Structures are given as C-alpha cells and as structure tokens.
Amino acid sequence: MALIFAVLASVILGAGITAYVLISRWQQIIADAKRDLTEMAEQYKATQDENRELKQKVADLQYQFNSVQKDLNFAREQAKNGGV
C-alpha cells in the first residue's frame, strides 16, 4: 500500500513540477512575443509616418515641377510669338 501511495505521489509531484516548468516557459514565450509585437508595431507606425511624409514631399515636388513646366511653356510660346 505504501508503495502504491509513493508511486502515485511521485507521479502527481512529477506532473506538478512538469506543469510548473511548462507554464513558466510558456509565460516567458508569451512575454517575449508581446515585446516583439510591440516593437514591430512601433517600427510599422514609424515607417507609415515616414511614408506619409515622403508622399507629401513627392506631391509638393510634383506641384513645383508642374508650375515650372507651365512657366517654361509660357516663355517658349512668348519667344515663338516674338516676345509679345
């Protein structure tokens, strides 16, 4: 009877220790994953902000280019027509 009790106690104790170790590992893995996801989200937001700024710069440069292109075309037409 004592042998059966000892075997059951060791199985239960072993299962408890195993569960504790696995839970600790899983908690650490989850904490690492959360930290990594937070870092990735911050990098993604920074990249989005930079992308937005670059798109605005492109739009500004395109506007300036079109304005200069119109002025150049106007100057060419004036030169063709004898500077009127």
C-alpha atoms as an extended CHARMM CRD file, in Angstrom:
* protein
*
        84  EXT
         1         1  MET       CA              0.0000000000        0.0000000000        0.0000000000  PROA      1               0.0000000000
         2         2  ALA       CA              2.8160000000        2.3610000000        0.8690000000  PROA      2               0.0000000000
         3         3  LEU       CA              4.4560000000        1.5410000000       -2.4650000000  PROA      3               0.0000000000
         4         4  ILE       CA              1.3030000000        2.4380000000       -4.3840000000  PROA      4               0.0000000000
         5         5  PHE       CA              0.9960000000        5.6570000000       -2.3940000000  PROA      5               0.0000000000
         6         6  ALA       CA              4.6630000000        6.5150000000       -3.1010000000  PROA      6               0.0000000000
         7         7  VAL       CA              4.2410000000        5.8420000000       -6.8310000000  PROA      7               0.0000000000
         8         8  LEU       CA              1.0720000000        7.9470000000       -7.0080000000  PROA      8               0.0000000000
         9         9  ALA       CA              2.6730000000       10.7300000000       -5.0020000000  PROA      9               0.0000000000
        10        10  SER       CA              5.7400000000       10.7580000000       -7.2560000000  PROA      10              0.0000000000
        11        11  VAL       CA              3.5680000000       10.7900000000      -10.3950000000  PROA      11              0.0000000000
        12        12  ILE       CA              1.4900000000       13.6590000000       -9.0480000000  PROA      12              0.0000000000
        13        13  LEU       CA              4.5640000000       15.5450000000       -7.8930000000  PROA      13              0.0000000000
        14        14  GLY       CA              6.3030000000       14.9650000000      -11.2320000000  PROA      14              0.0000000000
        15        15  ALA       CA              3.2440000000       16.1350000000      -13.1440000000  PROA      15              0.0000000000
        16        16  GLY       CA              3.0150000000       19.2360000000      -10.9670000000  PROA      16              0.0000000000
        17        17  ILE       CA              6.6630000000       20.1210000000      -11.4580000000  PROA      17              0.0000000000
        18        18  THR       CA              6.3930000000       19.4890000000      -15.1950000000  PROA      18              0.0000000000
        19        19  ALA       CA              3.2860000000       21.6770000000      -15.4080000000  PROA      19              0.0000000000
        20        20  TYR       CA              5.0070000000       24.4350000000      -13.4570000000  PROA      20              0.0000000000
        21        21  VAL       CA              8.0730000000       24.3490000000      -15.7350000000  PROA      21              0.0000000000
        22        22  LEU       CA              5.9560000000       24.3280000000      -18.8940000000  PROA      22              0.0000000000
        23        23  ILE       CA              3.7510000000       27.1550000000      -17.6700000000  PROA      23              0.0000000000
        24        24  SER       CA              6.8350000000       29.2100000000      -16.8090000000  PROA      24              0.0000000000
        25        25  ARG       CA              8.2860000000       28.6270000000      -20.2590000000  PROA      25              0.0000000000
        26        26  TRP       CA              5.0040000000       29.5000000000      -21.9620000000  PROA      26              0.0000000000
        27        27  GLN       CA              4.6830000000       32.6870000000      -19.9280000000  PROA      27              0.0000000000
        28        28  GLN       CA              8.2060000000       33.6940000000      -20.9380000000  PROA      28              0.0000000000
        29        29  ILE       CA              7.4890000000       32.9000000000      -24.5970000000  PROA      29              0.0000000000
        30        30  ILE       CA              4.2800000000       34.9400000000      -24.4550000000  PROA      30              0.0000000000
        31        31  ALA       CA              6.0650000000       37.8760000000      -22.8140000000  PROA      31              0.0000000000
        32        32  ASP       CA              8.7960000000       37.7670000000      -25.4840000000  PROA      32              0.0000000000
        33        33  ALA       CA              6.2010000000       37.5850000000      -28.2570000000  PROA      33              0.0000000000
        34        34  LYS       CA              4.2990000000       40.5620000000      -26.8290000000  PROA      34              0.0000000000
        35        35  ARG       CA              7.5140000000       42.5840000000      -26.6040000000  PROA      35              0.0000000000
        36        36  ASP       CA              8.4600000000       41.6790000000      -30.1780000000  PROA      36              0.0000000000
        37        37  LEU       CA              4.9960000000       42.5420000000      -31.4740000000  PROA      37              0.0000000000
        38        38  THR       CA              5.0880000000       45.8850000000      -29.6850000000  PROA      38              0.0000000000
        39        39  GLU       CA              8.4550000000       46.6780000000      -31.2530000000  PROA      39              0.0000000000
        40        40  MET       CA              7.1740000000       45.6650000000      -34.6750000000  PROA      40              0.0000000000
        41        41  ALA       CA              4.0780000000       47.8480000000      -34.2460000000  PROA      41              0.0000000000
        42        42  GLU       CA              6.2510000000       50.8280000000      -33.3020000000  PROA      42              0.0000000000
        43        43  GLN       CA              8.5110000000       50.2520000000      -36.3170000000  PROA      43              0.0000000000
        44        44  TYR       CA              5.4540000000       49.9130000000      -38.5660000000  PROA      44              0.0000000000
        45        45  LYS       CA              3.9980000000       53.1860000000      -37.2680000000  PROA      45              0.0000000000
        46        46  ALA       CA              7.3360000000       54.9610000000      -37.7710000000  PROA      46              0.0000000000
        47        47  THR       CA              7.5400000000       53.5800000000      -41.3060000000  PROA      47              0.0000000000
        48        48  GLN       CA              3.9760000000       54.7190000000      -42.0070000000  PROA      48              0.0000000000
        49        49  ASP       CA              4.7680000000       58.2220000000      -40.7450000000  PROA      49              0.0000000000
        50        50  GLU       CA              7.8970000000       58.3770000000      -42.8770000000  PROA      50              0.0000000000
        51        51  ASN       CA              5.9580000000       57.1050000000      -45.8890000000  PROA      51              0.0000000000
        52        52  ARG       CA              3.3010000000       59.7870000000      -45.3520000000  PROA      52              0.0000000000
        53        53  GLU       CA              5.9780000000       62.4900000000      -45.1890000000  PROA      53              0.0000000000
        54        54  LEU       CA              7.6660000000       61.2090000000      -48.3430000000  PROA      54              0.0000000000
        55        55  LYS       CA              4.3480000000       61.1390000000      -50.2120000000  PROA      55              0.0000000000
        56        56  GLN       CA              3.7590000000       64.7560000000      -49.1690000000  PROA      56              0.0000000000
        57        57  LYS       CA              7.2330000000       65.7150000000      -50.4130000000  PROA      57              0.0000000000
        58        58  VAL       CA              6.5490000000       63.9700000000      -53.7180000000  PROA      58              0.0000000000
        59        59  ALA       CA              3.2520000000       65.8380000000      -54.0640000000  PROA      59              0.0000000000
        60        60  ASP       CA              4.9760000000       69.1620000000      -53.2950000000  PROA      60              0.0000000000
        61        61  LEU       CA              7.7600000000       68.4960000000      -55.7930000000  PROA      61              0.0000000000
        62        62  GLN       CA              5.2400000000       67.4130000000      -58.4320000000  PROA      62              0.0000000000
        63        63  TYR       CA              3.3170000000       70.6680000000      -57.9010000000  PROA      63              0.0000000000
        64        64  GLN       CA              6.5200000000       72.7050000000      -58.1790000000  PROA      64              0.0000000000
        65        65  PHE       CA              7.5460000000       70.7940000000      -61.3000000000  PROA      65              0.0000000000
        66        66  ASN       CA              4.1740000000       71.3990000000      -62.9600000000  PROA      66              0.0000000000
        67        67  SER       CA              4.3300000000       75.0890000000      -62.0720000000  PROA      67              0.0000000000
        68        68  VAL       CA              7.8210000000       75.4410000000      -63.5630000000  PROA      68              0.0000000000
        69        69  GLN       CA              6.7330000000       73.4200000000      -66.6120000000  PROA      69              0.0000000000
        70        70  LYS       CA              3.8250000000       75.8280000000      -67.2000000000  PROA      70              0.0000000000
        71        71  ASP       CA              6.1340000000       78.8300000000      -66.8520000000  PROA      71              0.0000000000
        72        72  LEU       CA              8.5980000000       77.2820000000      -69.2880000000  PROA      72              0.0000000000
        73        73  ASN       CA              5.8720000000       76.5430000000      -71.8200000000  PROA      73              0.0000000000
        74        74  PHE       CA              4.5770000000       80.0990000000      -71.4810000000  PROA      74              0.0000000000
        75        75  ALA       CA              8.0800000000       81.5070000000      -72.0030000000  PROA      75              0.0000000000
        76        76  ARG       CA              8.5780000000       79.3270000000      -75.0890000000  PROA      76              0.0000000000
        77        77  GLU       CA              5.2730000000       80.4870000000      -76.5610000000  PROA      77              0.0000000000
        78        78  GLN       CA              6.2320000000       84.1020000000      -75.8970000000  PROA      78              0.0000000000
        79        79  ALA       CA              9.5830000000       83.5430000000      -77.6110000000  PROA      79              0.0000000000
        80        80  LYS       CA              7.8560000000       81.9230000000      -80.6080000000  PROA      80              0.0000000000
        81        81  ASN       CA              5.4200000000       84.7790000000      -80.9660000000  PROA      81              0.0000000000
        82        82  GLY       CA              8.1420000000       87.3790000000      -80.9820000000  PROA      82              0.0000000000
        83        83  GLY       CA              8.1380000000       88.2990000000      -77.3280000000  PROA      83              0.0000000000
        84        84  VAL       CA              4.7030000000       89.8460000000      -77.2720000000  PROA      84              0.0000000000
